[in-house]
Amino acid sequence: MVWAAMVVMVMSTSSFQKVAIFGSTGSVGLNTIKVLQAQKEQYDVRVLTANSNVGLLAAQAKELDAAYAVIADETKYEELKQALAGTDVTPMAGQEALLEAASMEADWTMAAIVGMAGLAPLMKSIEQGKIVAIANKEPLVAAGPLVMEAARQSGAMLLPVDSEHNAVFQVFEPENKKAVERIILTASGGPFRDATFEEMEKATPEQALAHPNWEMGAKISVDSATMMNKALEVIEAQRLFDLRPSQIEVLVHPQSLVHAMVEYSDGSILAQMGAADMCTPITNALGWPERLKTPGERLDLAKMSHLEFRPVDLERFPSVTLAYECLEEGLHACIALNAANEVAVEAFLSHKIAFLDIYHTVSEILRSAVPERLESLDDIISYDKLIRARAKSAMVENNFQQTGT
Ligand SMILES: NC(=O)c1ccc[n+]([C@@H]2O[C@H](COP(=O)([O-])OP(=O)(O)OC[C@H]3O[C@@H](n4cnc5c(N)ncnc54)[C@H](OP(=O)(O)O)[C@@H]3O)[C@@H](O)[C@H]2O)c1
């Protein structure tokens, strides 16, 4: 990331105002709106998008006086149009509309769609060369080299919003990059941090969704429970900070108060701390390079009795190892990891497969994935589709089933 050049550019402009939120109806989207509403500055919300939640999208668009409300599911267009009748908000629908919205003028864009569905609009936003706050980690995992190259070419600034990556961003000294020995991403360990294999074998979606520290969307909550989220984050960190995989470590930190650390050659470890509240990284990204006031929770250090750090139990959470294997293997493996995981998580949430079958499916798909020529976005999208089809067949062939439902 070209921090210095962008700092000068942002500080010298007074029109840092037009905002677009992709995925405004989700957990990150809602927190982004909360952060925007808490600021005294006048943000002009131009674009809000959702997949199918017409009611919430229309309510947000009216409340924020947005210019455009985009629903990805085309069949919901009439419903959205009716919900916005009599307002100045223009309804739009479908994939092309998402891309059109991403091409519109915006000074600050939040990329908070979940999964690979966010890739195409993210790329369009980046091509505009503006500031893109990025929560949507899956495109970085599966198309990281293209995403980063597009940002380099357009001059777009990617601001990490994932709490660990935002934490690294805050304590990473780009001018001292050579002195960075490692970064440490912390992991809460999720709802099954101390669970046995037997307990995880029987885990239900409801149990997996009950994260002890964070309130998040369904997919990332399940990823936290399998710790696949940390695997995705290791790859995400490699893309964003351009480090060797061996420089990226993960430690379990049950309190979720230290979000990440950077260790320098002089032995200093710089850590970023904050409440387990996405308002902090979002406020950081919205205000960057200045600092705004968060409407979120604060950390009360006097109430903290201890901070605990321990290595990940890779026997119970083998997903974390897959990240390093995939980075070693190459882009095809990263796409396969992400695509198979998205499909398996969806199947688990629909009560079709058991919790541990998420890992079984992903690792089986990875074993059969061979290097491919993946040079363009279309190559990546086609390969992603192929892997999704393979993962679906594998789950059927293996006759995976969720018990007790
Ligand atoms: N939640 C967190 O605290 C957190 C923290 C760090 C990183 N992240 C990352 O941020 C991203 C969003 O997470 P989240 O927890 O906010 O997810 P979420 O609550 O499930 O929200 C996802 C958003 O994306 C929209 N969406 C879903 N599928 C779509 C599609 N096919 N096309 C267009 N839009 C679609 C949803 O619209 P509908 O509401 O209409 O379905 C919703 O607005 C993920 O990549 C996640 O890993 C999240």
The ligand as an SDF file (V2000), in Angstrom:
LIG
                    3D

 48 52  0  0  0  0  0  0  0  0999 V2000
  -19.2320   -9.1620   10.6700 N   0  0  0  0  0  0  0  0  0  0  0  0
  -18.0500   -8.8150   11.0840 C   0  0  0  0  0  0  0  0  0  0  0  0
  -17.8880   -8.3670   12.2300 O   0  0  0  0  0  0  0  0  0  0  0  0
  -16.8700   -8.9130   10.1550 C   0  0  0  0  0  0  0  0  0  0  0  0
  -15.5850   -8.6670   10.6560 C   0  0  0  0  0  0  0  0  0  0  0  0
  -14.5100   -8.7210    9.7880 C   0  0  0  0  0  0  0  0  0  0  0  0
  -14.6990   -9.0490    8.4530 C   0  0  0  0  0  0  0  0  0  0  0  0
  -15.9460   -9.3200    8.0000 N   0  0  0  0  0  0  0  0  0  0  0  0
  -16.1210   -9.6560    6.5930 C   0  0  0  0  0  0  0  0  0  0  0  0
  -17.0080   -8.7090    6.0190 O   0  0  0  0  0  0  0  0  0  0  0  0
  -17.8470   -9.3200    5.0290 C   0  0  0  0  0  0  0  0  0  0  0  0
  -19.3030   -9.1000    5.4320 C   0  0  0  0  0  0  0  0  0  0  0  0
  -19.5270   -9.8020    6.6340 O   0  0  0  0  0  0  0  0  0  0  0  0
  -20.8820   -9.6250    7.4620 P   0  0  0  0  0  0  0  0  0  0  0  0
  -20.6880  -10.3860    8.7160 O   0  0  0  0  0  0  0  0  0  0  0  0
  -21.2740   -8.2050    7.5090 O   0  0  0  0  0  0  0  0  0  0  0  0
  -21.8910  -10.4270    6.5170 O   0  0  0  0  0  0  0  0  0  0  0  0
  -23.4820  -10.4420    6.5580 P   0  0  0  0  0  0  0  0  0  0  0  0
  -23.9760   -9.9090    7.8540 O   0  0  0  0  0  0  0  0  0  0  0  0
  -23.9110  -11.7780    6.1350 O   0  0  0  0  0  0  0  0  0  0  0  0
  -23.8700   -9.3550    5.4240 O   0  0  0  0  0  0  0  0  0  0  0  0
  -23.5220   -9.5740    4.1000 C   0  0  0  0  0  0  0  0  0  0  0  0
  -23.9860   -8.4330    3.2240 C   0  0  0  0  0  0  0  0  0  0  0  0
  -23.7510   -8.7940    1.8640 O   0  0  0  0  0  0  0  0  0  0  0  0
  -25.0020   -8.8570    1.1440 C   0  0  0  0  0  0  0  0  0  0  0  0
  -24.9250   -9.9910    0.2320 N   0  0  0  0  0  0  0  0  0  0  0  0
  -24.9470  -11.3090    0.5500 C   0  0  0  0  0  0  0  0  0  0  0  0
  -24.8500  -12.0640   -0.5590 N   0  0  0  0  0  0  0  0  0  0  0  0
  -24.7830  -11.2030   -1.6080 C   0  0  0  0  0  0  0  0  0  0  0  0
  -24.7480  -11.3690   -3.0140 C   0  0  0  0  0  0  0  0  0  0  0  0
  -24.7400  -12.5980   -3.5810 N   0  0  0  0  0  0  0  0  0  0  0  0
  -24.6710  -10.2650   -3.7910 N   0  0  0  0  0  0  0  0  0  0  0  0
  -24.6840   -9.0280   -3.2430 C   0  0  0  0  0  0  0  0  0  0  0  0
  -24.7590   -8.8080   -1.9180 N   0  0  0  0  0  0  0  0  0  0  0  0
  -24.8090   -9.8850   -1.1020 C   0  0  0  0  0  0  0  0  0  0  0  0
  -26.0660   -9.0460    2.2070 C   0  0  0  0  0  0  0  0  0  0  0  0
  -27.3370   -8.6310    1.7560 O   0  0  0  0  0  0  0  0  0  0  0  0
  -28.7100   -9.2550    2.4240 P   0  0  0  0  0  0  0  0  0  0  0  0
  -28.7730   -8.6520    3.8030 O   0  0  0  0  0  0  0  0  0  0  0  0
  -29.7860   -8.7830    1.5400 O   0  0  0  0  0  0  0  0  0  0  0  0
  -28.5230  -10.7280    2.4410 O   0  0  0  0  0  0  0  0  0  0  0  0
  -25.4980   -8.1510    3.3100 C   0  0  0  0  0  0  0  0  0  0  0  0
  -25.7500   -6.8100    3.0270 O   0  0  0  0  0  0  0  0  0  0  0  0
  -17.4300  -10.7940    4.9910 C   0  0  0  0  0  0  0  0  0  0  0  0
  -16.4980  -10.9770    3.9690 O   0  0  0  0  0  0  0  0  0  0  0  0
  -16.7630  -11.0200    6.3410 C   0  0  0  0  0  0  0  0  0  0  0  0
  -15.7970  -12.0300    6.3130 O   0  0  0  0  0  0  0  0  0  0  0  0
  -17.0280   -9.2660    8.8080 C   0  0  0  0  0  0  0  0  0  0  0  0
  1  2  1  0
  2  3  2  0
  2  4  1  0
  4  5  1  0
  4 48  2  0
  5  6  2  0
  6  7  1  0
  7  8  2  0
  8  9  1  0
  8 48  1  0
  9 10  1  0
  9 46  1  0
 10 11  1  0
 11 12  1  0
 11 44  1  0
 12 13  1  0
 13 14  1  0
 14 15  2  0
 14 16  1  0
 14 17  1  0
 17 18  1  0
 18 19  2  0
 18 20  1  0
 18 21  1  0
 21 22  1  0
 22 23  1  0
 23 24  1  0
 23 42  1  0
 24 25  1  0
 25 26  1  0
 25 36  1  0
 26 27  1  0
 26 35  1  0
 27 28  2  0
 28 29  1  0
 29 30  1  0
 29 35  2  0
 30 31  1  0
 30 32  2  0
 32 33  1  0
 33 34  2  0
 34 35  1  0
 36 37  1  0
 36 42  1  0
 37 38  1  0
 38 39  2  0
 38 40  1  0
 38 41  1  0
 42 43  1  0
 44 45  1  0
 44 46  1  0
 46 47  1  0
M  CHG  2   8   1  16  -1
M  END
$$$$
